[in-house]
Amino acid sequence: MGFDQYHEPANELPPETRTFARMIASLIEEAEAIGWYEQHLAVETNAQARTIMANAQGEEFKHFGMDLEFLLRQKPKWRLALQDILFKEGDIVAHGEKAEEAEQKLHDAEQLYPKALEMPHLTVPLSERDHRQGSVTAAVTLVEYGDYECPYCAEAYPVVKEIQRQLGPNLCFVFRHFPVAQLHPHAWHAAEAAEAASAQGKFWHMHQMLFEHQDALDDEHLLHYAAALELDTERFKWELQNHVFAPRVSEDAESGRHSRVSGTPTFFINGIRHDDTYTLDVLLPAVRSAFTLD
């Protein structure tokens, strides 16, 4: 049961419950695919076919892990419902009744998960190599691990801009690359393009250009953006073709993995991972609350 097969009585379930049910259905679909490959690998005798199936199963594992991590980051309180539904009962009913029942159990669950104690920390501290807007002495530092082709990062982009507008000099914003190449084929090259622009003093200009034109990140468009930003396009093109900044992007991604980043966007507020939604009504109060915690 995937997104297209999920049905429910119209307007009978709250939006949050519908979202929960759909994401559970997607996770179950991915888990079933993993199991299918496991069964066929056990009996397949052709070495080439086994290799193909093993690679495909590995991709399913990646997607399952990333989707599960994203779900838990969006709503930490759903951990209880995941235990009750996904890991114990093994399935979710077609119309989401189990999700609705589980949702009723969660109102007092937040106290079971003290975020300040459980949330992963930023393991690689900020340094001069980081791309930042705002002073390092600002009251709050907001670090984002992002992917220029990730639609969720595109949704978070204006949210971050608004938080910067409201907090002004009290906020230092840092962006680190975490391209998820398995899902976004242009993400890695787009990150390299941002670094190539940075080498000519225009990282944030390219950063804005990439998010505002997320549906056009092929090489031809990247060169067009470089020209629009009045960069040395020959240098820019050569650096992209020769992957001059791939190690720089890789360093960011590796630092994210050390901080248990597995999906995008992932935010850290004063070094502690923000494990909730990144909508303005949630992220802004979380950032503001850091003023009183420090």
Backbone hydrogen bonds, N-H to C=O, Kabsch-Sander energy under -0.5 kcal/mol:
donor,donor_aa,acceptor,acceptor_aa,energy
6,Y,2,G,-0.8
6,Y,3,F,-0.7
7,H,94,A,-0.6
12,E,9,P,-1.8
18,R,14,P,-2.2
19,T,15,P,-2.5
20,F,16,E,-2.3
21,A,17,T,-2.7
22,R,18,R,-2.4
23,M,19,T,-2.3
24,I,20,F,-2.4
25,A,21,A,-2.4
26,S,22,R,-2.2
27,L,23,M,-2.4
28,I,24,I,-2.5
29,E,25,A,-2.2
30,E,26,S,-2.2
31,A,27,L,-2.5
32,E,28,I,-2.5
33,A,29,E,-1.7
34,I,30,E,-2.1
35,G,31,A,-2.2
36,W,32,E,-2.3
37,Y,33,A,-2.3
38,E,34,I,-2.1
39,Q,35,G,-2.3
40,H,36,W,-2.2
41,L,37,Y,-2.7
42,A,38,E,-1.2
43,V,39,Q,-0.5
43,V,40,H,-0.7
44,E,40,H,-1.9
50,R,46,N,-2.4
51,T,47,A,-2.1
52,I,48,Q,-2.1
53,M,49,A,-2.6
54,A,50,R,-2.7
55,N,51,T,-2.3
56,A,52,I,-2.3
57,Q,53,M,-2.7
58,G,54,A,-2.1
59,E,55,N,-1.8
60,E,56,A,-2.0
61,F,57,Q,-2.4
62,K,58,G,-2.0
63,H,59,E,-2.5
64,F,60,E,-2.8
65,G,61,F,-2.7
66,M,62,K,-2.6
67,D,63,H,-2.8
68,L,64,F,-2.6
69,E,65,G,-2.4
70,F,66,M,-2.5
71,L,67,D,-2.5
72,L,68,L,-2.3
73,R,69,E,-2.2
74,Q,70,F,-2.2
75,K,71,L,-2.1
78,W,75,K,-2.1
79,R,76,P,-1.8
80,L,77,K,-1.0
81,A,77,K,-0.5
82,L,78,W,-2.6
83,Q,79,R,-2.0
84,D,80,L,-2.2
85,I,81,A,-2.4
86,L,82,L,-0.7
87,F,82,L,-2.1
90,G,85,I,-1.3
91,D,85,I,-0.7
96,G,93,V,-1.4
100,E,96,G,-2.2
101,E,97,E,-2.6
102,A,98,K,-2.8
103,E,99,A,-2.3
104,Q,100,E,-1.2
105,K,101,E,-0.6
105,K,102,A,-1.3
106,L,103,E,-1.2
109,A,106,L,-1.8
112,L,109,A,-2.0
113,Y,110,E,-1.9
115,K,113,Y,-0.7
117,L,114,P,-1.2
118,E,114,P,-1.9
119,M,115,K,-2.8
122,L,271,G,-2.5
123,T,121,H,-0.7
130,D,127,S,-1.5
131,H,175,F,-0.7
132,R,130,D,-0.6
133,Q,173,F,-2.8
138,A,135,S,-1.8
140,V,170,N,-2.0
142,L,172,C,-2.8
143,V,141,T,-0.6
143,V,268,F,-2.7
144,E,174,V,-2.9
145,Y,266,T,-2.8
146,G,144,E,-0.7
146,G,176,R,-2.6
150,C,147,D,-1.5
154,A,150,C,-1.7
155,E,151,P,-1.6
156,A,152,Y,-1.9
157,Y,153,C,-1.6
159,V,155,E,-0.6
160,V,156,A,-2.5
161,K,157,Y,-1.9
162,E,158,P,-2.1
163,I,159,V,-2.2
164,Q,160,V,-2.6
165,R,161,K,-2.1
166,Q,162,E,-2.4
167,L,163,I,-2.5
168,G,164,Q,-2.3
170,N,167,L,-2.2
171,L,168,G,-1.7
172,C,140,V,-2.5
173,F,133,Q,-2.9
173,F,171,L,-0.5
174,V,142,L,-2.8
175,F,131,H,-1.9
176,R,144,E,-3.2
178,F,146,G,-2.8
181,A,179,P,-1.1
183,L,180,V,-1.4
184,H,180,V,-2.5
187,A,184,H,-1.5
190,A,186,H,-2.2
191,A,187,A,-2.1
192,E,188,W,-2.1
193,A,189,H,-2.2
194,A,190,A,-2.0
195,E,191,A,-1.9
196,A,192,E,-2.5
197,A,193,A,-2.3
198,S,194,A,-2.0
199,A,195,E,-1.9
200,Q,197,A,-1.1
201,G,198,S,-2.3
202,K,197,A,-2.7
206,M,202,K,-2.0
207,H,203,F,-2.9
208,Q,204,W,-2.0
209,M,205,H,-2.0
210,L,206,M,-2.9
211,F,207,H,-1.8
212,E,208,Q,-2.2
213,H,209,M,-0.9
214,Q,211,F,-0.8
216,A,213,H,-2.0
222,L,218,D,-2.3
223,L,219,D,-2.3
224,H,220,E,-1.6
225,Y,221,H,-2.6
226,A,222,L,-2.1
227,A,223,L,-2.2
228,A,224,H,-2.3
229,L,225,Y,-1.7
230,E,227,A,-1.7
231,L,226,A,-2.7
233,T,231,L,-1.3
236,F,232,D,-2.6
237,K,233,T,-3.0
238,W,234,E,-2.2
239,E,235,R,-2.6
240,L,236,F,-2.0
241,Q,237,K,-2.6
242,N,238,W,-2.0
243,H,240,L,-1.3
244,V,239,E,-2.3
246,A,243,H,-1.2
249,V,245,F,-2.0
250,S,246,A,-2.7
251,E,247,P,-2.1
252,D,248,R,-1.6
253,A,249,V,-2.4
254,E,250,S,-2.7
255,S,251,E,-2.2
256,G,252,D,-1.9
257,R,253,A,-2.2
258,H,254,E,-2.0
259,S,255,S,-0.9
259,S,256,G,-0.6
260,R,257,R,-1.7
261,V,256,G,-2.7
266,T,145,Y,-1.7
267,F,274,H,-0.5
268,F,143,V,-2.4
269,I,272,I,-3.0
270,N,141,T,-3.1
270,N,268,F,-0.6
272,I,269,I,-1.7
273,R,120,P,-2.8
274,H,267,F,-3.1
275,D,273,R,-0.8
276,D,274,H,-0.8
277,T,74,Q,-0.7
282,V,279,T,-1.4
283,L,279,T,-3.2
284,L,280,L,-1.5
286,A,282,V,-1.6
287,V,283,L,-2.3
288,R,284,L,-2.8
289,S,285,P,-2.5
290,A,286,A,-0.7
290,A,287,V,-0.9
291,F,288,R,-1.7
292,T,288,R,-0.6
292,T,289,S,-0.7
293,L,289,S,-1.1
294,D,290,A,-1.5
